[in-house]
């Protein structure tokens, strides 16, 4: 039985090396010449990589059986051989991808030998994929501009550096101040916004105002509404396209609110989803009608803001913390009626902050039952919908104003119906 297990481990380790060697052979990196710009053979092809994998598998089996010194000598010798090959090859070509891949094969083979075959297979498969996708990866790097790169690095710092340093809390009276939880909220929202930011820049103007508005809604549907309303004054011939962009951006709001609720509090998310289903269907029908009645033209999409700026992230954190205290105070002293008023006003400011605050308080509030909180979120969505309806009515012109106001007016009626039926 043990012999069969060892044979299987050696077979897997050899296959792991062979897979990488096959890619190196097919890509032309196993031989020199015109394809590499150098004379003479390069280090390792199909056979050499297969042998390296098998050798690493043997060292893993030896290590597992208690022959640590022999395993270390063999594995170290193989690593020295790879390093020596790189030193020789670097005189002609400084590219060390093949040699690094050989070290990965040694590691994967050793893992297979000690009994971690699944991990070894995953490592080798990922290595082959990275080697195969060289052209696409290089092309992707070239397409990433400085703004996107800096934004991504800032987000990584926010998630990997700042978050672990923050204390969990709570601090202070009442609902309390929880720095780590507050920063997690910032990461959740800015991560979603960053995804929309990158996607919108990739799509650009090729797919017209509707697609730009849809992706812009991931960042801020209010910004899209404001920008398109102003454009409707100077570009009346694109009124229908602008209207469809605004409606599309506002349609994104509903899955955003539901997704945020479900992630932070599944029970609240289910209640919110049930109450927002009808308004969401209404705005989708309005979008289909607008697209059918008017031709969607290409044009400029709203530039919006870079979601990785520290200022907007801290602003969102501040609004969220204020929302926590306001909702907590309203639930204690004003009852459900006052809570709905607060929800309406907070929704006009930032419906994401309202949704997150409600998700945190669900089941912990005094003065209001958990069943009332989905309605508070509905009222907040109603508040932001009416605010954007007012923006379209005041700043928009012509067909843009008529179509956007009609669509958002129907959505507001559906939200009102959802509130009163559920209440």
C-alpha positions as CSV (number, residue, x, y, z in Angstrom):
1,X,0.0,0.0,0.0
2,X,2.8,2.3,0.9
3,X,4.6,1.4,-2.3
4,X,1.5,2.4,-4.3
5,X,1.3,5.7,-2.5
6,X,4.9,6.5,-3.2
7,X,4.6,5.5,-6.9
8,X,1.6,7.8,-7.2
9,X,3.4,10.7,-5.6
10,X,6.4,10.2,-7.9
11,X,4.1,10.1,-10.9
12,X,2.3,13.3,-9.9
13,X,5.6,15.1,-9.3
14,X,6.9,14.0,-12.7
15,X,3.7,15.1,-14.4
16,X,3.9,18.5,-12.7
17,X,7.4,19.0,-14.1
18,X,6.4,17.7,-17.5
19,X,3.5,20.1,-17.8
20,X,5.9,23.1,-17.2
21,X,8.5,21.6,-19.5
22,X,6.0,21.0,-22.3
23,X,5.1,24.7,-22.2
24,X,8.8,25.8,-22.2
25,X,9.4,23.4,-25.2
26,X,6.4,24.7,-27.2
27,X,7.2,28.3,-26.5
28,X,10.7,27.9,-27.8
29,X,12.4,28.7,-24.5
30,X,14.1,25.3,-24.3
31,X,16.3,26.0,-27.4
32,X,18.3,29.0,-28.5
33,X,18.4,30.4,-32.0
34,X,16.3,33.0,-33.8
35,X,13.3,32.7,-31.6
36,X,15.3,33.7,-28.5
37,X,17.9,36.0,-30.0
38,X,20.7,33.9,-28.6
39,X,22.9,31.1,-29.7
40,X,23.0,27.7,-28.0
41,X,20.6,25.7,-26.0
42,X,18.6,27.2,-23.1
43,X,18.2,25.4,-19.8
44,X,15.5,22.7,-19.5
45,X,12.8,21.4,-21.8
46,X,10.3,18.7,-21.5
47,X,12.7,15.9,-20.5
48,X,14.7,18.0,-18.0
49,X,11.6,19.5,-16.3
50,X,10.1,16.0,-16.0
51,X,13.3,14.7,-14.5
52,X,13.4,17.7,-12.1
53,X,9.9,17.0,-11.0
54,X,10.6,13.3,-10.4
55,X,13.8,14.1,-8.5
56,X,11.8,16.6,-6.3
57,X,9.2,13.9,-5.7
58,X,11.9,11.5,-4.6
59,X,13.2,14.1,-2.1
60,X,9.7,14.5,-0.7
61,X,9.3,10.7,-0.2
62,X,12.7,10.5,1.5
63,X,11.8,13.4,3.7
64,X,8.5,11.9,4.7
65,X,10.2,8.5,5.5
66,X,12.7,10.2,7.8
67,X,15.7,10.6,5.5
68,X,15.9,14.4,5.9
69,X,19.6,14.8,5.2
70,X,19.5,12.8,2.0
71,X,16.4,14.7,0.8
72,X,18.0,18.0,1.6
73,X,21.2,17.2,-0.2
74,X,19.4,16.0,-3.4
75,X,17.0,19.0,-3.4
76,X,19.8,21.5,-2.7
77,X,21.9,20.0,-5.4
78,X,19.0,20.4,-7.9
79,X,18.6,24.0,-6.8
80,X,22.3,24.7,-7.3
81,X,22.1,23.1,-10.8
82,X,19.3,25.5,-11.7
83,X,21.2,28.5,-10.3
84,X,24.3,27.5,-12.2
85,X,22.3,27.2,-15.4
86,X,21.0,30.7,-14.9
87,X,24.5,32.1,-14.3
88,X,25.6,30.6,-17.6
89,X,22.4,31.7,-19.5
90,X,22.5,35.2,-18.1
91,X,25.6,35.9,-20.2
92,X,23.4,35.7,-23.3
93,X,19.9,36.6,-21.9
94,X,19.1,37.9,-18.5
95,X,15.6,36.5,-18.6
96,X,15.3,34.0,-15.7
97,X,11.7,32.8,-16.2
98,X,12.7,29.3,-17.1
99,X,15.0,28.9,-14.2
100,X,12.4,30.3,-11.7
101,X,9.9,27.9,-13.2
102,X,12.3,25.1,-12.5
103,X,12.5,26.1,-8.9
104,X,8.7,26.1,-8.7
105,X,8.7,22.6,-10.2
106,X,11.2,21.5,-7.5
107,X,8.9,22.9,-4.8
108,X,5.8,21.3,-6.4
109,X,7.5,17.9,-6.7
110,X,8.6,18.0,-3.1
111,X,5.0,18.8,-2.0
112,X,3.7,15.8,-4.0
113,X,6.3,13.6,-2.4
114,X,5.3,14.5,1.1
115,X,1.7,13.8,0.4
116,X,0.3,17.2,-0.7
117,X,-0.6,16.1,-4.2
118,X,-3.5,18.5,-4.7
119,X,-1.5,21.5,-3.7
120,X,1.4,20.4,-5.9
121,X,-1.0,20.1,-8.9
122,X,-2.5,23.5,-8.2
123,X,0.9,25.1,-8.1
124,X,2.1,23.5,-11.3
125,X,-1.2,24.3,-13.1
126,X,-1.0,28.0,-12.0
127,X,2.6,28.1,-13.2
128,X,1.8,26.8,-16.6
129,X,-1.1,29.3,-16.9
130,X,1.2,32.2,-16.1
131,X,3.8,31.0,-18.6
132,X,1.1,30.6,-21.3
133,X,-0.5,33.9,-20.8
134,X,2.7,35.9,-21.1
135,X,1.5,38.0,-24.0
136,X,-1.9,38.8,-22.5
137,X,-0.3,39.7,-19.1
138,X,2.2,42.0,-20.7
139,X,-0.6,43.6,-22.8
140,X,-2.7,44.1,-19.7
141,X,0.1,45.7,-17.9
142,X,0.7,48.1,-20.8
143,X,-3.0,49.1,-20.8
144,X,-3.0,50.0,-17.0
145,X,-2.4,53.7,-16.9
146,X,-0.8,55.6,-14.0
147,X,-4.1,56.6,-12.4
148,X,-5.4,53.1,-12.2
149,X,-2.2,51.7,-10.9
150,X,-1.9,54.2,-8.1
151,X,-5.6,53.6,-7.2
152,X,-5.0,49.9,-7.0
153,X,-1.9,50.3,-4.8
154,X,-3.8,52.7,-2.5
155,X,-6.6,50.1,-2.2
156,X,-4.1,47.4,-1.4
157,X,-2.5,49.6,1.3
158,X,-6.0,50.3,2.8
159,X,-6.8,46.6,2.9
160,X,-3.5,45.0,3.9
161,X,-1.7,47.7,5.9
162,X,-4.3,50.0,7.5
163,X,-7.0,47.5,8.4
164,X,-4.8,45.2,10.6
165,X,-3.5,48.2,12.5
166,X,-7.0,49.4,13.5
167,X,-8.4,48.4,16.9
168,X,-11.7,46.6,16.9
169,X,-13.4,48.7,19.6
170,X,-16.0,49.7,20.6
171,X,-15.1,53.0,22.1
172,X,-17.4,55.6,23.6
173,X,-21.1,55.6,24.6
174,X,-24.2,54.4,22.8
175,X,-23.6,52.6,19.5
176,X,-19.8,53.1,20.0
177,X,-17.0,53.7,17.6
178,X,-15.5,50.6,16.0
179,X,-12.5,51.6,13.8
180,X,-11.9,48.2,12.2
181,X,-15.5,47.6,11.4
182,X,-15.7,51.2,10.0
183,X,-12.8,50.6,7.8
184,X,-14.2,47.3,6.5
185,X,-17.2,49.3,5.4
186,X,-15.0,51.7,3.5
187,X,-13.2,48.8,1.8
188,X,-16.5,47.2,0.8
189,X,-17.9,50.3,-0.8
190,X,-14.6,51.6,-2.4
191,X,-13.9,48.1,-3.7
192,X,-17.2,48.0,-5.5
193,X,-16.6,51.6,-6.8
194,X,-13.1,50.7,-8.0
195,X,-14.4,47.8,-10.0
196,X,-16.9,50.1,-11.7
197,X,-14.2,52.7,-12.2
198,X,-11.9,50.3,-14.0
199,X,-14.7,48.7,-16.0
200,X,-16.0,52.1,-17.2
201,X,-12.6,53.2,-18.3
202,X,-12.2,49.9,-20.2
203,X,-15.5,50.3,-22.0
204,X,-15.1,54.0,-22.7
205,X,-17.4,55.5,-25.3
206,X,-17.6,52.5,-27.6
207,X,-20.9,51.3,-26.2
208,X,-22.6,54.7,-25.8
209,X,-24.2,56.5,-22.9
210,X,-26.2,53.5,-21.6
211,X,-23.2,51.3,-20.9
212,X,-21.3,54.3,-19.5
213,X,-24.2,55.1,-17.3
214,X,-24.6,51.5,-16.1
215,X,-20.9,51.3,-15.1
216,X,-20.9,54.8,-13.7
217,X,-23.8,53.8,-11.5
218,X,-21.4,51.5,-9.7
219,X,-19.5,54.6,-8.6
220,X,-22.3,57.1,-8.1
221,X,-25.7,57.3,-9.8
222,X,-26.1,60.8,-8.5
223,X,-22.9,61.9,-10.3
224,X,-24.2,60.3,-13.5
225,X,-27.6,62.0,-13.1
226,X,-26.0,65.4,-12.5
227,X,-23.5,65.1,-15.4
228,X,-26.0,63.8,-18.0
229,X,-28.6,66.5,-17.0
230,X,-26.0,69.2,-17.8
231,X,-25.1,67.4,-21.1
232,X,-28.8,67.3,-22.1
233,X,-28.7,71.1,-22.2
234,X,-25.8,71.3,-24.6
235,X,-26.5,68.1,-26.6
236,X,-30.3,68.0,-27.2
237,X,-29.8,65.5,-30.1
238,X,-28.6,62.9,-27.6
239,X,-31.4,63.4,-25.1
240,X,-32.8,59.8,-25.5
241,X,-29.3,58.3,-25.1
242,X,-28.6,60.5,-22.0
243,X,-31.9,59.5,-20.5
244,X,-31.2,55.8,-20.9
245,X,-27.8,56.3,-19.3
246,X,-29.4,57.9,-16.2
247,X,-32.0,55.3,-15.9
248,X,-29.4,52.5,-16.3
249,X,-27.2,54.1,-13.5
250,X,-30.2,54.3,-11.2
251,X,-31.1,50.7,-11.9
252,X,-27.7,49.7,-10.6
253,X,-28.7,51.2,-7.2
254,X,-31.1,48.4,-6.4
255,X,-28.7,45.4,-6.7
256,X,-26.1,47.5,-4.9
257,X,-28.3,48.0,-1.9
258,X,-29.4,44.4,-1.9
259,X,-25.9,43.0,-2.3
260,X,-24.6,45.3,0.5
261,X,-27.4,44.2,2.8
262,X,-26.9,40.5,2.0
263,X,-23.2,40.6,2.6
264,X,-23.5,42.4,6.0
265,X,-26.7,40.9,7.2
266,X,-28.4,38.1,5.2
267,X,-31.7,38.4,7.1
268,X,-32.0,42.1,6.4
269,X,-30.9,41.5,2.8
270,X,-33.7,39.1,2.2
271,X,-36.2,41.6,3.5
272,X,-34.8,44.5,1.5
273,X,-34.7,42.3,-1.7
274,X,-38.4,41.4,-1.4
275,X,-39.4,45.0,-1.0
276,X,-37.2,46.4,-3.8
277,X,-38.2,43.7,-6.3
278,X,-41.2,45.7,-7.7
279,X,-39.3,49.0,-8.1
280,X,-36.4,47.2,-9.7
281,X,-38.7,45.6,-12.3
282,X,-40.3,49.0,-12.9
283,X,-37.0,50.7,-13.7
284,X,-35.8,47.8,-15.9
285,X,-39.0,48.2,-17.9
286,X,-38.5,51.9,-18.1
287,X,-34.9,51.3,-19.4
288,X,-36.2,48.9,-22.1
289,X,-38.8,51.4,-23.1
290,X,-36.3,54.2,-23.4
291,X,-33.9,52.1,-25.4
292,X,-36.7,51.0,-27.7
293,X,-38.0,54.5,-28.4
294,X,-34.7,56.2,-28.9
295,X,-31.4,55.6,-30.6
296,X,-28.4,55.3,-28.2
297,X,-25.6,57.5,-29.5
298,X,-21.9,57.4,-28.6
299,X,-20.5,60.3,-26.6
300,X,-18.7,61.3,-23.5
301,X,-19.5,59.6,-20.3
302,X,-19.3,61.3,-16.9
303,X,-15.7,61.2,-15.7
304,X,-16.7,60.8,-12.1
305,X,-14.1,60.6,-9.4
306,X,-11.3,58.3,-8.6
307,X,-12.8,56.1,-5.8
308,X,-9.3,55.5,-4.3
309,X,-8.8,59.1,-3.1
310,X,-8.4,59.2,0.6
311,X,-10.7,62.2,1.0
312,X,-13.9,60.5,-0.4
313,X,-13.2,57.3,1.6
314,X,-12.9,59.2,4.9
315,X,-16.0,61.2,4.0
316,X,-17.9,58.0,3.5
317,X,-16.6,56.7,6.9
318,X,-17.7,59.9,8.6
319,X,-21.2,59.7,7.1
320,X,-21.5,56.1,8.1
321,X,-20.4,56.8,11.7
322,X,-22.9,59.7,12.0
323,X,-25.6,57.4,10.5
324,X,-24.9,54.8,13.2
325,X,-25.3,57.4,16.0
326,X,-28.4,59.0,14.4
327,X,-30.2,55.7,13.8
328,X,-29.3,54.5,17.3
329,X,-30.7,57.8,18.8
330,X,-33.8,57.7,16.6
331,X,-34.6,54.2,17.6
332,X,-34.2,55.0,21.3
333,X,-36.1,58.3,21.5
334,X,-38.3,58.8,18.3
335,X,-39.6,55.3,17.6
336,X,-40.3,53.8,14.2
337,X,-41.9,57.0,12.8
338,X,-38.9,59.1,13.6
339,X,-36.6,56.4,12.2
340,X,-38.4,56.6,8.8
341,X,-37.8,60.3,8.7
342,X,-34.2,59.9,9.5
343,X,-33.9,57.1,6.9
344,X,-35.4,59.4,4.2
345,X,-32.9,62.2,5.0
346,X,-29.9,59.9,5.2
347,X,-30.9,58.2,2.0
348,X,-30.7,61.6,0.2
349,X,-27.2,62.0,1.6
350,X,-25.8,58.5,1.0
351,X,-28.0,55.5,0.7
352,X,-25.0,53.1,1.0
353,X,-24.2,54.5,4.5
354,X,-27.8,54.2,5.5
355,X,-28.0,50.5,4.3
356,X,-24.8,49.6,6.1
357,X,-26.0,51.3,9.3
358,X,-29.3,49.4,9.2
359,X,-27.5,46.1,8.6
360,X,-25.3,46.7,11.7
361,X,-28.2,47.6,13.9
362,X,-30.5,44.8,12.8
363,X,-31.6,42.8,15.9
364,X,-29.8,45.1,18.4
365,X,-32.0,48.2,18.3
366,X,-34.2,49.3,21.2
367,X,-37.4,51.1,20.2
368,X,-37.7,49.6,16.8
369,X,-38.1,46.0,15.7
370,X,-35.8,44.4,13.2
371,X,-38.7,44.0,10.9
372,X,-38.9,47.8,10.4
373,X,-35.4,48.2,9.2
374,X,-36.0,46.9,5.6
375,X,-38.7,49.6,5.4
376,X,-36.2,52.2,6.6
377,X,-33.9,51.1,3.7
378,X,-36.8,51.4,1.3
379,X,-37.5,54.9,2.5
380,X,-33.8,55.8,2.0
381,X,-33.9,54.6,-1.6
382,X,-37.1,56.6,-2.0
383,X,-35.2,59.7,-0.7
384,X,-32.3,59.4,-3.1
385,X,-34.7,58.6,-6.0
386,X,-36.8,61.8,-5.4
387,X,-33.6,63.8,-5.1
388,X,-32.4,62.6,-8.5
389,X,-35.8,63.2,-9.9
390,X,-35.5,66.8,-8.8
391,X,-32.1,67.1,-10.4
392,X,-33.4,65.9,-13.7
393,X,-36.4,68.2,-13.5
394,X,-34.4,71.3,-12.7
395,X,-31.3,70.8,-14.8
396,X,-32.6,68.6,-17.6
397,X,-34.3,69.8,-20.8
398,X,-36.7,68.4,-23.4
399,X,-36.9,64.6,-23.9
400,X,-34.3,64.0,-21.3
401,X,-36.3,65.6,-18.6
402,X,-39.6,63.9,-19.7
403,X,-38.2,60.4,-19.8
404,X,-36.0,60.5,-16.7
405,X,-38.8,62.2,-14.6
406,X,-41.3,59.7,-15.9
407,X,-39.1,56.7,-15.1
408,X,-38.0,57.9,-11.7
409,X,-41.5,59.0,-10.9
410,X,-42.8,55.5,-11.5
411,X,-40.0,54.1,-9.4
412,X,-40.9,56.4,-6.6
413,X,-44.5,55.3,-6.8
414,X,-43.4,51.6,-6.7
415,X,-41.2,52.3,-3.7
416,X,-44.2,54.0,-2.0
417,X,-46.4,51.0,-2.8
418,X,-43.8,48.6,-1.4
419,X,-43.6,50.6,1.8
420,X,-47.3,50.9,2.5
421,X,-48.0,47.3,1.5
422,X,-45.2,45.9,3.7
423,X,-46.1,48.3,6.5
